[in-house]
């Protein structure tokens, strides 16, 4: 059961990463194309808040709470690393790379800056 919960947390982590990544792409592509849904204030605030949290964690050298939670579940299940099931193996490879933390921090701050720029460039106003 603990392995399943760890896989579930990993899937949630992947969904969040996809939301932030694809959301930024949607703003930068949909803004100039006039997509109304990418201008919705509530959606943009949630997206910017998510990017802001990720950028702040990276700049402060903090680990994502989802990563900590998953690792704790895996340790409690007696697992080391990502030797779990299929979901854990493939999503883990998708989410985690072996780069210097400064590379990630710079990428997260750049993504946040692009999202803020997109918000200012293509004004919201739709609820």
C-alpha positions, 0 to 999 in steps of 0.5 A, a space after each residue: 500500500 505504501 508503494 502505491 501511495 508513493 506512486 500516487 504522489 509521483 503521479 500528482 507531482 508529474 501532473 503538477 509539472 505538466 500543468 506548470 509547463 504546458 500552462 506556460 506554453 498555453 499562455 505564450 502560444 494562446 496569448 497572441 492567438 487570442 485564446 480566451 481561456 488563457 486570459 482567465 484571471 483565476 487560472 493565471 493566478 493559480 498557474 503563477 502561484 505554482 510557478 512562484 512556489 517552485 522558483 522560491 523553493 529552488 532559490 532557497 534550496 528547498 526540496 519540493 514537499 511532494 518529493 519529500 513525501 514520496 521519499 518518506 513513503 518509499 522509505 517506509 515501504 522499504 524501497 530505495 530509489 525508484 525500483 518500484 512499479 512501472 509508474 514510478 520508474 517511468 514518471 521518475 525518469 521523466 521528472 528527475 534529472 541529474 543537473 546542478 541545482 542552479 540550472 533548475 533554479 535558473 529555469 524556474 525563475 525564467 519560467 516564472 518571468 515568462 509567465 509574468 511577462 505573458 500576463 502583462 503582455 496579454 491582459 486578463 479580464 475574463 473571470 
